[in-house]
Amino acid sequence: MTNIALVVLDTLRKDVFDEYFDWLPGRRFEHAYSTSHRTVPAHASLFTGKYASEIGVGGEHEHLDCEEQVLAEQLQSVGYTTRAFSANPYVSQQFGYDRGFEHFGGSWRLDSFDDDVFDWGVFIANSQDEGPIRYARALWNCVVSDCDTLQSLAHGATLKLYDTGVGPFEMDDGAKNALDVVRNTPFGDDEFFFLNLMEAHAPYNPPSEFRTVEEPEFDGISATLGDDNNVDTDRLRQSYEDSVRYLSDVYRDIFAELRSEFDYVITLADHGELLGEHGAWNHCYGVFPELTHVPLVVSSDEHEVIRDRTVVSLLDVHRTVLDLAGVSGDSRGRDLLDDPESGAFLAEYRGLTPRQLDRLEGEGFDYETLTAYDEPLDGLAAPKDYYGYETRDGFIETGTSRSSNPWERLDALRDELSRDEASGARGDVSDSVLKQLEDLGYT
Protein backbone atom coordinates (compact mmCIF):
# COMPACT_ATOMS: atom_id res chain seq x y z
CA MET A 1 0.00 0.00 0.00
CA THR A 2 0.92 3.67 -0.40
CA ASN A 3 2.11 5.85 2.48
CA ILE A 4 0.09 9.08 2.50
CA ALA A 5 0.50 12.29 4.52
CA LEU A 6 -2.26 14.91 4.55
CA VAL A 7 -1.20 18.30 5.90
CA VAL A 8 -3.56 21.20 6.62
CA LEU A 9 -1.89 24.60 6.95
CA ASP A 10 -4.79 26.15 8.80
CA THR A 11 -5.98 29.63 7.72
CA LEU A 12 -3.43 30.07 4.91
CA ARG A 13 -4.51 32.47 2.14
CA LYS A 14 -3.74 31.45 -1.43
CA ASP A 15 -2.07 34.77 -2.35
CA VAL A 16 0.23 34.71 0.68
CA PHE A 17 0.99 31.03 0.12
CA ASP A 18 2.11 31.87 -3.43
CA GLU A 19 4.49 34.48 -2.04
CA TYR A 20 6.17 32.40 0.65
CA PHE A 21 5.88 28.76 -0.44
CA ASP A 22 7.55 28.93 -3.85
CA TRP A 23 9.96 26.24 -2.62
CA LEU A 24 7.22 23.57 -2.23
CA PRO A 25 7.44 21.12 -5.15
CA GLY A 26 4.55 19.15 -6.61
CA ARG A 27 1.38 19.58 -8.58
CA ARG A 28 -0.18 22.89 -7.61
CA PHE A 29 -3.87 23.31 -8.21
CA GLU A 30 -4.22 27.02 -8.86
CA HIS A 31 -8.02 26.99 -8.69
CA ALA A 32 -8.71 24.91 -5.58
CA TYR A 33 -11.64 25.82 -3.34
CA SER A 34 -12.69 24.93 0.15
CA THR A 35 -16.22 23.83 0.90
CA SER A 36 -16.51 26.43 3.65
CA HIS A 37 -15.05 29.50 5.34
CA ARG A 38 -13.90 27.87 8.56
CA THR A 39 -12.25 24.85 10.15
CA VAL A 40 -15.10 22.62 11.32
CA PRO A 41 -17.10 22.25 8.08
CA ALA A 42 -13.97 22.24 5.89
CA HIS A 43 -12.43 19.35 7.85
CA ALA A 44 -15.77 17.52 7.82
CA SER A 45 -15.61 17.62 4.01
CA LEU A 46 -11.98 16.46 3.97
CA PHE A 47 -12.83 13.50 6.19
CA THR A 48 -16.11 12.45 4.52
CA GLY A 49 -16.04 13.63 0.91
CA LYS A 50 -19.36 15.40 1.44
CA TYR A 51 -20.48 18.93 2.07
CA ALA A 52 -20.70 19.60 5.79
CA SER A 53 -24.37 20.51 5.50
CA GLU A 54 -25.10 17.02 4.14
CA ILE A 55 -23.92 15.38 7.35
CA GLY A 56 -25.29 17.97 9.76
CA VAL A 57 -21.95 19.57 10.68
CA GLY A 58 -21.87 23.34 10.86
CA GLY A 59 -22.61 26.35 13.01
CA GLU A 60 -24.94 24.66 15.47
CA HIS A 61 -23.29 21.25 15.46
CA GLU A 62 -19.50 21.09 15.58
CA HIS A 63 -18.92 17.44 16.46
CA LEU A 64 -17.90 14.91 13.80
CA ASP A 65 -20.43 12.31 14.92
CA CYS A 66 -22.02 11.52 11.57
CA GLU A 67 -23.10 7.95 10.78
CA GLU A 68 -20.83 7.76 7.72
CA GLN A 69 -17.37 6.26 8.07
CA VAL A 70 -14.70 8.95 8.03
CA LEU A 71 -11.42 8.80 6.12
CA ALA A 72 -9.19 7.46 8.90
CA GLU A 73 -11.74 4.75 9.73
CA GLN A 74 -11.85 3.67 6.09
CA LEU A 75 -8.06 3.47 5.89
CA GLN A 76 -7.75 1.71 9.22
CA SER A 77 -10.24 -0.94 8.08
CA VAL A 78 -7.90 -2.05 5.27
CA GLY A 79 -4.80 -2.25 7.44
CA TYR A 80 -3.36 1.26 7.49
CA THR A 81 -1.63 2.58 10.59
CA THR A 82 -3.40 5.89 11.17
CA ARG A 83 -1.71 8.73 13.03
CA ALA A 84 -2.56 12.38 13.58
CA PHE A 85 -1.11 15.50 15.15
CA SER A 86 -3.33 18.57 15.53
CA ALA A 87 -2.70 22.06 16.83
CA ASN A 88 -6.35 23.09 16.44
CA PRO A 89 -8.70 22.63 19.42
CA TYR A 90 -11.59 22.03 17.02
CA VAL A 91 -9.71 19.22 15.26
CA SER A 92 -9.39 17.19 18.44
CA GLN A 93 -10.82 14.34 20.48
CA GLN A 94 -13.20 16.83 22.11
CA PHE A 95 -15.06 17.23 18.82
CA GLY A 96 -14.73 13.68 17.49
CA TYR A 97 -11.96 14.29 14.97
CA ASP A 98 -9.87 11.46 16.41
CA ARG A 99 -12.22 8.90 14.82
CA GLY A 100 -10.23 6.14 13.16
CA PHE A 101 -6.82 7.32 14.38
CA GLU A 102 -4.81 4.80 16.38
CA HIS A 103 -2.44 7.54 17.50
CA PHE A 104 -3.75 11.07 18.03
CA GLY A 105 -1.41 13.71 19.43
CA GLY A 106 -1.63 17.44 19.72
CA SER A 107 0.15 20.67 20.52
CA TRP A 108 0.23 22.39 23.89
CA ARG A 109 -3.26 23.77 23.22
CA LEU A 110 -4.69 20.27 23.26
CA ASP A 111 -2.82 19.37 26.46
CA SER A 112 -5.46 21.44 28.25
CA PHE A 113 -8.03 18.77 27.43
CA ASP A 114 -6.19 15.98 29.27
CA ASP A 115 -8.09 14.88 32.38
CA ASP A 116 -4.75 14.44 34.19
CA VAL A 117 -3.77 18.09 33.66
CA PHE A 118 -4.85 20.90 35.99
CA ASP A 119 -7.56 22.98 34.33
CA TRP A 120 -5.67 26.22 33.79
CA GLY A 121 -8.49 27.61 31.64
CA VAL A 122 -10.94 27.58 34.52
CA PHE A 123 -8.34 28.83 37.01
CA ILE A 124 -7.29 31.78 34.82
CA ALA A 125 -10.89 32.76 34.15
CA ASN A 126 -11.76 32.71 37.86
CA SER A 127 -8.66 34.48 39.20
CA GLN A 128 -8.19 37.48 36.92
CA ASP A 129 -8.52 39.98 39.77
CA GLU A 130 -6.35 38.26 42.37
CA GLY A 131 -2.96 39.71 41.39
CA PRO A 132 0.40 37.90 41.76
CA ILE A 133 -0.84 35.80 44.69
CA ARG A 134 -2.84 33.68 42.26
CA TYR A 135 0.37 32.10 40.93
CA ALA A 136 1.19 30.72 44.37
CA ARG A 137 -2.35 29.39 44.65
CA ALA A 138 -2.04 27.80 41.21
CA LEU A 139 1.18 26.00 42.22
CA TRP A 140 -0.53 24.73 45.36
CA ASN A 141 -3.51 23.49 43.34
CA CYS A 142 -1.21 21.58 40.99
CA VAL A 143 0.29 19.80 43.99
CA VAL A 144 -2.88 18.95 45.93
CA SER A 145 -5.42 18.50 43.11
CA ASP A 146 -6.25 15.17 41.51
CA CYS A 147 -3.93 15.72 38.56
CA ASP A 148 -0.44 14.94 37.28
CA THR A 149 1.59 17.60 39.11
CA LEU A 150 4.63 17.76 36.83
CA GLN A 151 2.59 17.66 33.64
CA SER A 152 0.25 20.33 35.00
CA LEU A 153 3.12 22.62 36.00
CA ALA A 154 4.77 22.15 32.60
CA HIS A 155 1.56 23.00 30.81
CA GLY A 156 1.04 26.12 32.93
CA ALA A 157 4.58 27.26 32.14
CA THR A 158 3.97 26.65 28.43
CA LEU A 159 0.83 28.79 28.48
CA LYS A 160 2.70 31.62 30.22
CA LEU A 161 5.67 31.43 27.86
CA TYR A 162 3.45 31.57 24.81
CA ASP A 163 1.53 34.50 26.28
CA THR A 164 4.69 36.53 26.99
CA GLY A 165 6.54 35.47 23.83
CA VAL A 166 9.97 36.41 25.18
CA GLY A 167 13.29 34.78 25.91
CA PRO A 168 14.91 31.58 24.68
CA PHE A 169 11.77 29.58 25.47
CA GLU A 170 9.52 31.27 22.94
CA MET A 171 6.66 29.03 21.89
CA ASP A 172 5.08 28.70 18.49
CA ASP A 173 1.59 27.30 18.00
CA GLY A 174 2.77 23.69 17.77
CA ALA A 175 4.87 23.41 14.61
CA LYS A 176 8.14 22.77 16.49
CA ASN A 177 6.40 20.05 18.45
CA ALA A 178 5.01 18.61 15.22
CA LEU A 179 8.50 18.54 13.70
CA ASP A 180 9.78 16.58 16.71
CA VAL A 181 6.87 14.15 16.37
CA VAL A 182 7.55 13.58 12.68
CA ARG A 183 11.28 13.09 13.27
CA ASN A 184 10.80 10.67 16.17
CA THR A 185 7.86 8.58 14.93
CA PRO A 186 8.89 5.13 13.63
CA PHE A 187 6.82 5.27 10.45
CA GLY A 188 6.61 1.95 8.65
CA ASP A 189 4.71 0.68 5.67
CA ASP A 190 1.00 1.33 5.09
CA GLU A 191 0.91 4.64 6.96
CA PHE A 192 -1.60 7.49 6.91
CA PHE A 193 -0.56 10.63 8.76
CA PHE A 194 -2.75 13.72 9.23
CA LEU A 195 -1.27 17.01 10.42
CA ASN A 196 -2.89 20.36 11.25
CA LEU A 197 -0.64 23.39 11.82
CA MET A 198 -1.96 26.68 13.22
CA GLU A 199 0.88 29.16 12.72
CA ALA A 200 -1.11 31.23 10.19
CA HIS A 201 -4.11 31.47 12.52
CA ALA A 202 -4.81 34.40 14.83
CA PRO A 203 -3.35 35.44 17.16
CA TYR A 204 -0.51 36.10 14.70
CA ASN A 205 2.36 35.47 17.08
CA PRO A 206 5.49 34.04 15.39
CA PRO A 207 8.84 33.77 17.18
CA SER A 208 10.60 37.13 17.56
CA GLU A 209 13.14 36.53 14.78
CA PHE A 210 10.24 36.50 12.29
CA ARG A 211 8.25 39.31 13.88
CA THR A 212 8.60 42.72 12.21
CA VAL A 213 5.55 44.32 13.84
CA GLU A 214 3.39 43.69 16.85
CA GLU A 215 -0.07 42.39 16.01
CA PRO A 216 -2.65 45.14 16.60
CA GLU A 217 -5.15 44.24 19.27
CA PHE A 218 -8.57 43.79 17.74
CA ASP A 219 -11.55 41.50 17.81
CA GLY A 220 -12.25 40.10 14.34
CA ILE A 221 -15.91 39.20 14.72
CA SER A 222 -16.86 42.38 16.58
CA ALA A 223 -14.95 44.45 13.99
CA THR A 224 -16.79 42.68 11.18
CA LEU A 225 -20.28 43.17 12.57
CA GLY A 226 -19.54 46.62 13.93
CA ASP A 227 -17.97 48.05 10.77
CA ASP A 228 -14.86 48.92 12.76
CA ASN A 229 -12.60 51.15 10.65
CA ASN A 230 -10.05 51.69 13.41
CA VAL A 231 -8.07 48.49 12.77
CA ASP A 232 -4.53 49.12 11.51
CA THR A 233 -4.94 47.00 8.37
CA ASP A 234 -1.35 47.39 7.15
CA ARG A 235 0.09 46.30 10.47
CA LEU A 236 -2.39 43.45 10.73
CA ARG A 237 -1.49 42.11 7.29
CA GLN A 238 2.23 42.39 8.06
CA SER A 239 1.69 40.50 11.30
CA TYR A 240 -0.15 37.78 9.37
CA GLU A 241 2.61 37.59 6.75
CA ASP A 242 5.26 37.35 9.48
CA SER A 243 3.40 34.31 10.79
CA VAL A 244 3.22 32.77 7.32
CA ARG A 245 6.95 33.35 6.76
CA TYR A 246 7.61 31.42 9.93
CA LEU A 247 5.18 28.69 8.90
CA SER A 248 6.95 28.35 5.56
CA ASP A 249 10.33 28.09 7.28
CA VAL A 250 9.32 25.39 9.76
CA TYR A 251 7.18 23.50 7.26
CA ARG A 252 10.17 23.22 4.93
CA ASP A 253 11.80 20.98 7.56
CA ILE A 254 8.59 19.06 8.28
CA PHE A 255 7.99 18.49 4.57
CA ALA A 256 11.53 17.16 4.08
CA GLU A 257 10.99 14.64 6.87
CA LEU A 258 7.59 13.60 5.53
CA ARG A 259 8.89 13.24 2.00
CA SER A 260 11.50 10.75 3.16
CA GLU A 261 8.80 8.53 4.69
CA PHE A 262 5.70 9.02 2.53
CA ASP A 263 4.96 8.33 -1.12
CA TYR A 264 2.57 11.27 -1.29
CA VAL A 265 2.38 14.45 0.76
CA ILE A 266 -0.79 16.49 0.18
CA THR A 267 -0.49 20.07 1.46
CA LEU A 268 -3.49 22.38 1.61
CA ALA A 269 -5.33 25.04 3.59
CA ASP A 270 -8.77 24.43 5.02
CA HIS A 271 -9.72 28.08 4.41
CA GLY A 272 -8.14 31.49 4.05
CA GLU A 273 -8.34 34.70 6.06
CA LEU A 274 -9.86 38.17 5.70
CA LEU A 275 -7.61 41.10 6.53
CA GLY A 276 -10.14 43.88 6.10
CA GLU A 277 -11.38 43.07 2.62
CA HIS A 278 -15.14 43.51 2.28
CA GLY A 279 -15.13 45.17 5.69
CA ALA A 280 -14.58 41.79 7.35
CA TRP A 281 -11.86 40.17 9.45
CA ASN A 282 -10.53 36.69 10.23
CA HIS A 283 -12.85 33.94 8.92
CA CYS A 284 -16.03 34.36 10.90
CA TYR A 285 -18.34 35.43 8.08
CA GLY A 286 -19.08 34.90 4.40
CA VAL A 287 -17.82 32.93 1.40
CA PHE A 288 -15.57 35.64 -0.01
CA PRO A 289 -12.84 34.36 -2.36
CA GLU A 290 -10.11 35.30 0.12
CA LEU A 291 -11.69 32.68 2.41
CA THR A 292 -12.54 29.90 -0.04
CA HIS A 293 -9.73 30.00 -2.63
CA VAL A 294 -7.06 27.83 -1.01
CA PRO A 295 -3.63 26.38 -1.77
CA LEU A 296 -3.53 22.69 -2.68
CA VAL A 297 -0.35 20.80 -3.66
CA VAL A 298 0.08 17.08 -4.25
CA SER A 299 3.76 16.12 -3.92
CA SER A 300 5.35 12.79 -4.75
CA ASP A 301 8.80 12.52 -6.30
CA GLU A 302 8.68 15.83 -8.19
CA HIS A 303 11.47 18.34 -7.72
CA GLU A 304 9.73 21.18 -9.48
CA VAL A 305 6.41 23.00 -9.41
CA ILE A 306 3.77 21.79 -11.86
CA ARG A 307 0.89 24.25 -12.24
CA ASP A 308 -2.58 22.81 -12.83
CA ARG A 309 -5.45 25.20 -13.58
CA THR A 310 -8.25 22.67 -13.18
CA VAL A 311 -11.05 23.88 -10.89
CA VAL A 312 -11.02 21.48 -7.94
CA SER A 313 -12.36 21.21 -4.38
CA LEU A 314 -11.26 19.88 -1.01
CA LEU A 315 -13.83 17.16 -1.73
CA ASP A 316 -11.39 15.89 -4.36
CA VAL A 317 -8.72 15.37 -1.69
CA HIS A 318 -10.93 12.80 0.04
CA ARG A 319 -11.41 10.83 -3.19
CA THR A 320 -7.69 11.08 -4.03
CA VAL A 321 -6.58 9.63 -0.69
CA LEU A 322 -9.05 6.76 -1.00
CA ASP A 323 -7.84 5.94 -4.51
CA LEU A 324 -4.18 6.12 -3.52
CA ALA A 325 -4.94 3.67 -0.72
CA GLY A 326 -7.03 1.41 -2.96
CA VAL A 327 -10.12 1.89 -0.81
CA SER A 328 -13.63 2.02 -2.21
CA GLY A 329 -16.11 4.45 -0.72
CA ASP A 330 -18.61 7.15 -1.50
CA SER A 331 -17.29 10.62 -2.21
CA ARG A 332 -18.36 13.69 -4.09
CA GLY A 333 -14.74 14.20 -5.08
CA ARG A 334 -12.61 13.05 -8.01
CA ASP A 335 -9.07 11.68 -8.07
CA LEU A 336 -6.77 14.68 -8.49
CA LEU A 337 -4.10 12.45 -10.08
CA ASP A 338 -6.50 11.16 -12.73
CA ASP A 339 -6.53 14.45 -14.68
CA PRO A 340 -10.16 15.35 -13.91
CA GLU A 341 -11.91 18.06 -15.86
CA SER A 342 -12.74 21.29 -14.08
CA GLY A 343 -15.74 20.84 -11.83
CA ALA A 344 -18.39 23.00 -10.23
CA PHE A 345 -18.46 23.14 -6.43
CA LEU A 346 -20.18 24.89 -3.57
CA ALA A 347 -18.70 26.87 -0.72
CA GLU A 348 -21.03 27.09 2.27
CA TYR A 349 -21.61 29.60 5.03
CA ARG A 350 -24.32 28.35 7.40
CA GLY A 351 -24.40 31.30 9.77
CA LEU A 352 -22.79 32.31 13.04
CA THR A 353 -22.21 29.70 15.70
CA PRO A 354 -24.39 29.68 18.84
CA ARG A 355 -21.37 30.64 20.93
CA GLN A 356 -20.69 33.62 18.68
CA LEU A 357 -24.32 34.69 18.84
CA ASP A 358 -24.36 34.41 22.64
CA ARG A 359 -21.29 36.56 22.92
CA LEU A 360 -22.41 39.18 20.39
CA GLU A 361 -25.77 39.52 22.09
CA GLY A 362 -23.90 40.12 25.33
CA GLU A 363 -21.88 42.84 23.64
CA GLY A 364 -25.08 44.65 22.70
CA PHE A 365 -25.42 43.89 18.99
CA ASP A 366 -29.04 44.31 17.96
CA TYR A 367 -31.31 41.60 16.61
CA GLU A 368 -31.41 43.06 13.09
CA THR A 369 -27.61 43.01 12.75
CA LEU A 370 -27.26 39.48 14.12
CA THR A 371 -30.03 38.22 11.84
CA ALA A 372 -28.39 39.78 8.78
CA TYR A 373 -25.03 38.13 9.51
CA ASP A 374 -26.63 34.81 10.44
CA GLU A 375 -28.25 34.25 7.03
CA PRO A 376 -26.82 31.28 5.06
CA LEU A 377 -24.71 32.11 1.99
CA ASP A 378 -23.23 30.02 -0.81
CA GLY A 379 -20.44 30.45 -3.33
CA LEU A 380 -19.89 28.73 -6.68
CA ALA A 381 -16.50 27.71 -8.12
CA ALA A 382 -16.80 26.67 -11.76
CA PRO A 383 -14.87 26.51 -15.06
CA LYS A 384 -12.88 28.16 -16.24
CA ASP A 385 -11.71 30.40 -13.41
CA TYR A 386 -15.11 31.52 -12.23
CA TYR A 387 -16.14 32.25 -8.67
CA GLY A 388 -19.49 33.78 -7.80
CA TYR A 389 -20.72 34.32 -4.27
CA GLU A 390 -23.67 35.58 -2.29
CA THR A 391 -23.32 38.53 0.04
CA ARG A 392 -25.72 40.64 2.07
CA ASP A 393 -25.59 43.13 -0.80
CA GLY A 394 -26.23 40.71 -3.66
CA PHE A 395 -24.42 38.22 -5.90
CA ILE A 396 -20.82 39.06 -6.91
CA GLU A 397 -18.90 37.39 -9.75
CA THR A 398 -15.19 37.10 -10.47
CA GLY A 399 -13.23 35.39 -13.24
CA THR A 400 -14.65 33.98 -16.46
CA SER A 401 -17.60 31.61 -16.68
CA ARG A 402 -18.35 29.11 -19.43
CA SER A 403 -22.01 29.43 -18.57
CA SER A 404 -24.22 32.40 -19.37
CA ASN A 405 -26.23 31.77 -16.19
CA PRO A 406 -23.81 30.58 -13.46
CA TRP A 407 -26.28 31.45 -10.70
CA GLU A 408 -28.58 28.82 -12.19
CA ARG A 409 -25.75 26.32 -11.74
CA LEU A 410 -25.49 27.43 -8.13
CA ASP A 411 -29.19 26.76 -7.60
CA ALA A 412 -28.88 23.39 -9.32
CA LEU A 413 -26.02 22.32 -7.05
CA ARG A 414 -27.97 23.36 -3.98
CA ASP A 415 -30.98 21.42 -5.18
CA GLU A 416 -28.83 18.28 -5.47
CA LEU A 417 -28.03 18.36 -1.77
CA SER A 418 -30.03 16.78 0.98
CA ARG A 419 -28.93 19.13 3.69
CA ASP A 420 -29.11 17.87 7.25
CA GLU A 421 -29.62 21.06 9.21
CA ALA A 422 -28.88 19.92 12.76
CA SER A 423 -30.18 22.42 15.28
CA GLY A 424 -29.44 23.08 18.90
CA ALA A 425 -26.92 20.22 19.10
CA ARG A 426 -24.10 22.27 20.50
CA GLY A 427 -22.45 19.46 22.45
CA ASP A 428 -20.72 19.72 25.80
CA VAL A 429 -17.16 21.01 25.92
CA SER A 430 -15.03 21.81 28.92
CA ASP A 431 -14.03 25.26 30.15
CA SER A 432 -10.47 24.48 29.01
CA VAL A 433 -11.70 23.96 25.46
CA LEU A 434 -13.69 27.19 25.58
CA LYS A 435 -10.60 29.07 26.84
CA GLN A 436 -8.54 27.84 23.88
CA LEU A 437 -11.31 28.65 21.42
CA GLU A 438 -11.60 32.13 22.90
CA ASP A 439 -7.83 32.67 22.59
CA LEU A 440 -8.08 31.80 18.89
CA GLY A 441 -11.00 34.17 18.31
CA TYR A 442 -13.62 31.45 17.81
CA THR A 443 -15.89 32.51 20.66
Salt bridges, closest charged atoms under 4 A:
ASP10 OD1 - HIS271 NE2 3.48
ASP15 OD2 - ARG13 NH2 2.96
ASP15 OD2 - ARG237 NH2 3.35
ASP18 OD2 - LYS14 NZ 2.86
GLU30 OE1 - LYS14 NZ 2.79
GLU30 OE2 - ARG307 NH1 2.74
GLU54 OE1 - ARG332 NE 2.84
GLU62 OE2 - ARG38 NH2 3.36
GLU62 OE1 - ARG355 NH1 2.50
ASP65 OD1 - HIS61 NE2 2.76
GLU68 OE2 - LYS50 NZ 3.43
GLU73 OE1 - ARG99 NH2 3.05
GLU130 OE2 - ARG137 NH2 2.67
GLU170 OE2 - ARG211 NH2 3.90
ASP173 OD1 - ARG109 NE 2.73
GLU191 OE1 - ARG83 NE 2.88
GLU214 OE2 - ARG211 NH1 3.83
ASP219 OD2 - ARG359 NH2 1.88
ASP232 OD2 - ARG235 NE 3.47
GLU241 OE2 - ARG237 NE 3.00
ASP242 OD1 - ARG245 NH2 3.32
GLU257 OE2 - ARG183 NE 3.39
ASP270 OD2 - HIS43 ND1 3.73
ASP270 OD2 - HIS271 NE2 3.44
GLU273 OE1 - HIS283 ND1 2.72
GLU277 OE2 - ARG13 NH1 2.93
GLU277 OE2 - ARG237 NH1 3.97
GLU290 OE1 - HIS278 NE2 2.88
ASP308 OD2 - ARG27 NH2 2.65
ASP316 OD1 - ARG334 NE 2.76
ASP323 OD1 - ARG319 NE 3.19
ASP339 OD1 - ARG27 NH2 2.80
GLU348 OE2 - ARG419 NH2 2.78
ASP358 OD2 - ARG426 NH1 3.05
GLU363 OE2 - ARG359 NE 2.84
ASP378 OD1 - ARG350 NH2 2.85
ASP378 OD2 - ARG414 NH1 3.09
ASP378 OD1 - ARG419 NH2 3.17
GLU390 OE2 - ARG414 NH1 3.00
ASP411 OD1 - ARG414 NH2 2.67
GLU421 OE2 - ARG350 NH1 3.94
ASP439 OD2 - ARG109 NH1 2.75
